[in-house]
Structure formats: C-alpha cells, structure tokens
Amino acid sequence: MMKKSIFTYASCILAAVLFVYCGKDDPKKLDTPDANPPSISSFNPTKGNVGIDVTIDGSNFGATAAENIVKFNGTKATVTDASTTQLTVTVPAGATDGKISVEVDGQETKSTGTFTVTTESEDELSITGFDPQQGIVGTMVTIDGTGFSPNKVDNTVEFNGVICTVSSATAEQLQVIVPSGATDGKISVEVGNETVQSLGNFVVPLPIITSFTPEQGIAGTEVIIVGTNFSPTIAHNVVQFNGTPATITDAQTTQLTVDIPEGATTGKITVNVGGQEVESTDDFTIGPWKNLESRGGWQTKIRSKAAIWQF
C-alpha cells in the first residue's frame, strides 16, 4: 500500500514537470506572435446627434466594415466605410456620452477623448461669428457656430442672398469662399429646413483705381492699373476701356496689367470685381501711332501725351 502511494505521488510530480517543460518548448507558442491591436488617434466631430457620421482615425483597423466592431460608450454603431487607418461610423440610437471603442479580431481599444451625444436643443443651428469681417470675391471666410452638417454639401451658405461654395465643414465650423456678385449684407446658413443669419454684415469692399500708366496708347499697348481691392484671380476682374472689354494678363490685389483692346475709344477705364465696379477719374486717351513714308523712304513715328502729329 505504501509503495503504491509513493509511486502515485512520483507520477504526479513527473507529469507536472513534463507539462511545464513542454509548455516552455512549445514551438507553436514561440512562433506565433501576438496580432497588432487597433488604436484610435482621433475622431471627428467630437459631438453630434444620433444619426450623424463620425470619422475615426487610427491604425490596425479591419480593411472591411464587417471586420470592425465600433461602440459609443458600449452601444454598437454601424460601420459604413473602412480602411486600415480610418473608419466611418454612424452614431447609434441609444448612444450616450463616453468613449468610442473599436474591436478587431477580439482585440479592443478605446479613444482617449469622449464623444458627446447632443440633443436637438444643444445642436440648434446658429452663427456665432465669422472671420474675416470683409473681403473681395474669392476670399476664404471661416464661419463659427453650431448645428452645421459635417457633410459640406448639406450646408447652403449665402452672402446677402448669393450662394457660395462651401470648401470644408464640421458641426461647428464652415469654410466658404466669397462668391461673385456678393454685396454687403448678412451671411446665412441653411441646414435641412432651418436657416439662420449672422448678426453682423459681411462687407464686400469696392475696388479703387488710383492711377494707370501710360495715360494713352493704341490697341495692344500694355497698361498697368494701380489701386486696391482687385482680385488676384484674373477671371474675377473685368476691365473696360470706355466700354470695350480688355484682356487682363496679370492680376494682384493692388495692380492689374491689361492690353488695350481693339476698338477702344478715349474715355474712362472701369474695373469690375465680382459685380462691384469702379470708374477711373481721368480719361484714357486712345492715340494711334501713324506709320508714314516720306518721299525719301523714311518712316517716322511721333507720339505726344497730348496729341499725335503726322508729318
């Protein structure tokens, strides 16, 4: 009986030693590295209503939507688009304020920041400010507020009734471009069936002509117009010599370079920037160079600031 107990005891010790030894030398365990867990670097927007889309940036996400399990404070969300570095998800019904989690192949990570689920009253459409307060056509303006759509095409922005282009959007900020035809007035934002206006007016300054050089010339002569509030985009400026459109070859906010057009006559120079027009104080004189051949074969060109003389 004693010998049987000793044998049983020794067998148990031997089995335990073999288990530990085999576990250490298990090549399967040594050769199988742990998978890289997902990680969240940021998400945008950081707050919003149920149903809005949220973009989650990070690494080691599943390449397809089905490979990722995303939750908002424990409430599962729908993944609408996926890559290994970015997920697009919809805030689910029942979501509450808290961390966003992403699970891939059983490995889970949570965001550092908290996503805030807003109510309709918290997400009411409003404009709290805009910058800059004035600008010519083509100027980029940042509009701050609440209740904007992160999807830029869902926001309709107007400058005193003229629709503009929205270049980027978040729930709290829009970046827009002052449109051609804009005039002084309110900025309005429409999202869905809601519309809101800014408290202050946005000012679209008139262009100003201070001088032009030379003061006379013929068709094709290059003229430099100096002033302010011109557009650096050639297409946003229209220059005319006494009603005849000229070709603009270079544009800056304080200077336009143009060629006198065929058919131009003596008169004012006008500059129109996005619908805002100004006229020069002085006339531009159209004075053609006369090419003349004398009996001796000489060709003379004489030009004066006041008049053209023919010999």
C-alpha positions in Angstrom: 0.0 0.0 0.0 2.8 2.4 0.9 4.7 1.6 -2.3 1.6 2.3 -4.4 1.2 5.8 -2.8 4.8 6.7 -3.3 4.5 5.6 -7.0 1.4 7.6 -7.5 3.0 10.7 -5.9 6.1 10.4 -8.0 4.0 10.0 -11.2 2.1 13.3 -10.4 5.4 15.2 -9.9 6.8 13.8 -13.2 3.6 14.7 -15.1 3.8 18.3 -13.7 7.4 18.7 -14.7 6.8 17.4 -18.2 3.8 19.8 -18.6 5.9 22.8 -17.6 8.8 21.7 -19.7 6.7 21.0 -22.8 4.9 24.4 -22.4 8.2 26.2 -22.4 9.4 24.4 -25.5 6.1 24.5 -27.4 7.3 25.8 -30.9 3.7 26.8 -31.8 3.6 29.3 -28.9 7.1 30.7 -29.7 6.5 31.0 -33.4 3.0 32.7 -33.2 3.4 36.5 -32.5 0.5 38.5 -31.0 -1.5 40.4 -33.6 -1.2 44.1 -33.6 -4.1 45.6 -31.7 -6.1 48.5 -33.2 -5.5 52.1 -31.9 -7.5 55.3 -32.1 -5.6 58.5 -32.7 -8.6 60.9 -33.2 -12.3 61.2 -34.2 -14.3 64.0 -35.9 -16.7 65.5 -35.0 -16.3 65.2 -31.2 -20.0 65.7 -30.6 -23.3 65.3 -32.5 -26.8 64.0 -32.8 -27.8 60.3 -33.3 -27.5 59.5 -37.0 -24.6 61.7 -37.9 -21.4 60.2 -39.4 -18.2 60.2 -37.3 -14.7 59.6 -38.8 -12.3 57.7 -36.7 -8.6 57.8 -37.5 -6.1 55.3 -36.2 -4.2 52.1 -37.1 -4.7 48.4 -37.4 -8.4 48.6 -38.2 -10.0 45.9 -40.3 -9.9 46.7 -44.1 -13.6 45.9 -44.4 -16.6 47.3 -42.4 -17.6 43.8 -41.2 -14.2 43.3 -39.5 -14.7 46.2 -37.1 -17.0 46.4 -34.1 -17.4 50.0 -33.0 -19.3 51.2 -29.9 -20.2 54.5 -28.5 -20.0 54.1 -24.7 -21.0 50.5 -25.2 -23.7 51.0 -27.8 -22.9 49.3 -31.1 -22.7 51.5 -34.1 -23.0 50.8 -37.9 -19.6 51.0 -39.8 -20.3 52.4 -43.2 -16.8 52.6 -44.6 -13.5 51.1 -43.5 -9.8 51.1 -44.2 -6.9 50.0 -42.0 -6.4 53.6 -40.9 -9.9 55.2 -41.0 -13.4 54.2 -40.1 -16.7 56.0 -40.9 -19.5 55.1 -38.5 -23.0 56.4 -37.7 -23.8 57.4 -34.1 -26.3 54.8 -33.0 -29.7 55.3 -31.3 -29.3 55.0 -27.6 -25.7 56.2 -27.6 -24.6 58.2 -24.5 -21.6 60.4 -23.7 -18.4 58.3 -23.4 -15.5 56.7 -25.1 -15.6 55.2 -28.6 -14.3 51.7 -28.8 -13.0 49.7 -31.8 -12.7 45.9 -31.7 -10.8 43.9 -34.4 -10.3 40.1 -34.1 -11.1 40.2 -30.4 -8.7 43.0 -29.6 -10.3 46.2 -28.4 -9.1 49.8 -28.0 -10.8 52.9 -26.6 -10.5 56.5 -27.5 -8.7 58.9 -25.2 -11.3 61.6 -25.6 -15.1 61.4 -25.0 -17.8 61.7 -27.7 -20.7 63.9 -26.6 -24.1 63.0 -27.8 -26.1 66.2 -28.3 -29.8 66.8 -28.2 -31.7 68.9 -30.6 -31.6 72.0 -28.4 -27.8 71.7 -27.9 -27.4 71.3 -31.6 -29.5 74.2 -32.7 -28.4 75.9 -35.8 -26.6 79.2 -35.1 -23.8 81.5 -36.3 -21.6 82.8 -33.5 -19.1 84.7 -35.7 -17.2 84.9 -39.0 -13.7 85.9 -39.9 -12.5 88.0 -41.7 -15.3 90.6 -41.5 -14.8 91.8 -45.1 -13.2 90.6 -48.3 -13.4 90.6 -52.1 -14.6 87.8 -54.3 -12.6 84.7 -53.8 -11.7 85.4 -50.1 -11.9 82.4 -47.8 -14.2 83.0 -44.8 -14.5 80.9 -41.7 -18.0 80.8 -40.1 -18.3 79.6 -36.5 -21.5 78.3 -35.0 -23.5 75.2 -34.1 -25.7 72.7 -35.8 -23.8 72.7 -39.1 -23.6 69.5 -41.1 -20.2 67.8 -41.2 -21.2 66.9 -44.8 -20.4 70.1 -46.7 -23.0 69.6 -49.4 -25.7 69.6 -46.8 -25.0 73.3 -45.9 -26.3 76.1 -48.0 -24.4 79.4 -47.4 -25.3 82.8 -48.9 -23.7 86.2 -48.8 -26.6 88.7 -48.9 -28.6 86.2 -51.0 -25.8 85.0 -53.2 -24.9 81.3 -52.8 -21.3 80.5 -52.2 -19.0 77.4 -52.3 -18.5 75.5 -49.0 -15.0 74.1 -49.1 -15.0 72.3 -45.7 -17.4 71.6 -42.9 -17.7 70.4 -39.3 -20.6 70.6 -36.9 -19.2 73.8 -35.5 -17.3 75.5 -38.4 -17.7 76.1 -42.1 -15.1 77.4 -44.5 -16.6 79.2 -47.5 -15.5 81.4 -50.5 -17.0 84.8 -51.1 -18.9 84.4 -54.4 -19.0 86.6 -57.5 -21.9 89.0 -57.2 -21.7 89.2 -53.4 -22.5 92.6 -51.8 -22.6 94.0 -48.2 -25.1 92.1 -46.0 -25.8 89.2 -43.8 -24.3 85.7 -44.1 -27.0 83.0 -43.9 -26.6 79.2 -43.4 -29.3 76.7 -44.2 -29.2 73.1 -43.0 -32.2 70.9 -43.7 -35.3 73.1 -43.1 -33.5 75.5 -40.7 -32.0 78.8 -41.8 -30.0 81.3 -39.6 -28.4 84.7 -40.3 -25.4 86.3 -38.9 -25.9 89.3 -36.5 -23.3 91.5 -38.4 -22.9 92.3 -42.0 -20.1 91.0 -44.2 -18.6 93.8 -46.2 -17.5 93.4 -49.8 -15.3 96.4 -50.5 -15.4 98.3 -53.8 -12.3 98.3 -56.0 -10.5 101.6 -56.2 -8.4 102.9 -59.2 -5.7 105.3 -58.0 -3.7 105.6 -61.3 -2.9 104.0 -64.6 0.3 104.0 -66.8 0.7 105.0 -69.6 -2.2 107.5 -69.9 -2.6 106.9 -73.7 -1.9 104.3 -76.2 -3.1 102.2 -79.1 -4.6 98.7 -79.3 -2.2 96.1 -77.9 -0.4 98.6 -75.6 0.1 97.3 -72.1 -1.4 99.4 -69.3 -0.8 99.0 -65.6 -3.8 99.9 -63.4 -2.9 100.6 -59.8 -5.5 100.6 -56.9 -6.9 98.4 -54.2 -9.4 95.6 -53.7 -8.7 93.9 -57.1 -8.9 90.2 -57.2 -5.6 88.2 -57.5 -7.7 85.8 -59.7 -7.7 87.1 -63.3 -11.2 85.7 -64.0 -12.8 87.7 -61.1 -11.8 91.1 -62.7 -13.4 92.8 -65.7 -11.6 95.8 -67.2 -13.1 98.0 -69.9 -11.7 101.0 -71.9 -14.7 103.3 -72.4 -17.0 100.2 -72.5 -14.7 97.9 -74.6 -13.5 94.8 -72.6 -9.7 94.5 -72.3 -7.5 91.4 -71.9 -6.0 91.0 -68.4 -2.6 89.4 -68.4 -1.7 89.7 -64.7 -3.7 90.3 -61.5 -2.8 91.3 -58.0 -4.9 92.8 -55.2 -3.3 96.3 -55.9 -2.4 96.1 -59.6 -3.8 94.8 -62.8 -1.9 94.5 -66.1 -4.1 94.7 -69.2 -3.8 95.1 -73.0 -5.7 97.9 -74.7 -8.5 96.2 -76.8 -9.2 96.7 -80.5 -12.0 99.2 -81.0 -11.3 101.0 -77.8 -12.0 104.8 -77.7 -11.0 107.6 -75.5 -12.8 107.5 -72.1 -12.9 106.1 -68.6 -11.3 102.9 -67.5 -13.6 100.7 -65.4 -12.7 97.8 -63.2 -15.4 95.3 -62.1 -14.6 92.8 -59.3 -17.3 90.2 -58.8 -20.0 92.7 -59.6 -18.5 95.7 -57.7 -17.5 98.3 -60.3 -15.4 101.5 -60.1 -14.5 104.1 -62.8 -11.3 106.0 -63.2 -11.3 109.7 -62.5 -9.4 110.6 -65.7 -9.9 109.5 -69.3 -7.6 107.2 -71.1 -6.6 108.6 -74.4 -6.5 106.4 -77.5 -3.9 107.8 -79.8 -2.7 105.6 -82.7 0.9 105.6 -83.9 0.9 106.7 -87.5 3.2 104.9 -89.8 4.2 107.3 -92.6 6.5 107.0 -95.5 8.1 110.2 -96.9 9.2 110.5 -100.5 12.7 109.7 -99.4 11.5 106.3 -97.9 11.8 107.4 -94.2 9.3 106.2 -91.8 8.5 108.4 -88.8 6.6 107.6 -85.6 5.9 110.6 -83.3 3.9 110.3 -80.1 2.9 113.0 -77.7 1.0 112.8 -74.4 -1.5 115.4 -75.6 -1.7 114.6 -79.4 -0.4 112.7 -82.3 1.3 114.6 -85.1 1.6 113.4 -88.6 4.4 114.7 -90.8 
